[in-house]
Amino acid sequence: MIPFSDPSASYQSHKDEIDQAIRRVLDSGWYVLGREVEKFEEEFASFHGTNFTSVGVANGTDAIALALRCLGLEDGEEVITVSHTAVATVTGIEQAGCKPVFADIDPITRCLCSQSLQSRISDRTKAIIPVHIFGQPCDMNSIMKIARSNDLLVVEDCAQAHAAETGGKKVGTFGDLATFSCYPTKNLGALGDGGVILCPNLEKTERLRQLRQYGWDKNRESIHGGANSRLDELQAAVLRVKLKHLRDGNEKRRKLADLYDDLLAGLPLTRPPRNPNELHSMHLYAIECDERDNLLNHLHERGIGASLHYPLPVHRHQAYEGKIRGADDLPNTEAFYDRNLTLPLFPELKKESVEKIASEIQTWFDRS
Ligand SMILES: Cc1ncc(COP(=O)(O)O)c(C=O)c1O
């Protein structure tokens, strides 16, 4: 069996460092929002440049909700995003009391399409959430231009794109705030839930720190309505270790993606876009092909944990069907969901496994 992802392999690769970090926390007697969280926040921020701070939170969904609340969005205000994302993006928007609106994706990058974005702006629109889906950076220059000329705020959803870059600049450093998930399978994954918000100014940092803990100020007076979205010390200590290995892990993912690219070249399928001006974080390697369900079954029968990201776009989930503005005009999103298929990819995946997967795909095409 070749698994789709394997967070335990990541633990095993860095076992000594992680065990030591966990022991340090256990011995410290301080388990939530302490020194490890502070250190992780400093290290994560400086990984993105000198002007940033960051705020650790309980997960990537809360990160989105808290970021929108921090920026002052109010109940019922509209946030434009994509339907081709983890449902969590929309959960976060709703958690903040806002209304999601869907724009289409670009068929090549599979990220928010600027033209479609422009067409969805209304007088209720207050913010945009571009999602760097699968680790592919969005066209941030164009999105920021549209945002600024329409007086809109931007929260980058970087849950799948830790350390991805475009034009030499890391994702998360373009918008007003950026949110990250540290769910175990993510490129920067904890050993439980975790999230972080990247912040370009101190005033917002302070407000986010209040919002994540009951709206408390330093005297434990609630000065805003808040939430309980604290990051615990164990996860922060693990994330400090994982952060040191993030660049290397992404590089391994890209090398495996190169191998997939080489082995699958020439087959009638679409591979992920690779742009020399970008560093894709290769969170997921998604191909597109005809008769996708058939190929998925073939791979499963041969013990290969291929998957779908996602089985449905958000607007076709029961909870959202017919309820979200913009969902009736998403031709590129619809086309992608008929054909998408994700192949196993994680830093510890063996080269031989990639070769085996590619050869099974080749066999399937030869037969059909
Ligand atoms: C694009 C995207 N946004 C947000 C999230 C939410 O993160 P979490 O699961 O940590 O709440 C995820 C995680 O699945 C995601 O992939």
The ligand as an SDF file (V2000), in Angstrom:
LIG
                    3D

 16 16  0  0  0  0  0  0  0  0999 V2000
   -7.2490   25.8180    1.8980 C   0  0  0  0  0  0  0  0  0  0  0  0
   -7.5070   25.5600    3.3580 C   0  0  0  0  0  0  0  0  0  0  0  0
   -8.0020   26.5470    4.1160 N   0  0  0  0  0  0  0  0  0  0  0  0
   -8.2370   26.3840    5.4280 C   0  0  0  0  0  0  0  0  0  0  0  0
   -7.9940   25.1720    6.0500 C   0  0  0  0  0  0  0  0  0  0  0  0
   -8.3780   25.0110    7.4820 C   0  0  0  0  0  0  0  0  0  0  0  0
   -7.4050   24.5370    8.3110 O   0  0  0  0  0  0  0  0  0  0  0  0
   -7.7240   23.6560    9.6120 P   0  0  0  0  0  0  0  0  0  0  0  0
   -8.1020   22.3000    9.1700 O   0  0  0  0  0  0  0  0  0  0  0  0
   -6.4300   23.7220   10.3570 O   0  0  0  0  0  0  0  0  0  0  0  0
   -8.8270   24.3530   10.3430 O   0  0  0  0  0  0  0  0  0  0  0  0
   -7.4630   24.1130    5.3040 C   0  0  0  0  0  0  0  0  0  0  0  0
   -7.1920   22.7980    5.9200 C   0  0  0  0  0  0  0  0  0  0  0  0
   -7.6910   21.7910    5.5440 O   0  0  0  0  0  0  0  0  0  0  0  0
   -7.2320   24.3060    3.9240 C   0  0  0  0  0  0  0  0  0  0  0  0
   -6.7220   23.3150    3.1500 O   0  0  0  0  0  0  0  0  0  0  0  0
  1  2  1  0
  2  3  1  0
  2 15  2  0
  3  4  2  0
  4  5  1  0
  5  6  1  0
  5 12  2  0
  6  7  1  0
  7  8  1  0
  8  9  2  0
  8 10  1  0
  8 11  1  0
 12 13  1  0
 12 15  1  0
 13 14  2  0
 15 16  1  0
M  END
$$$$
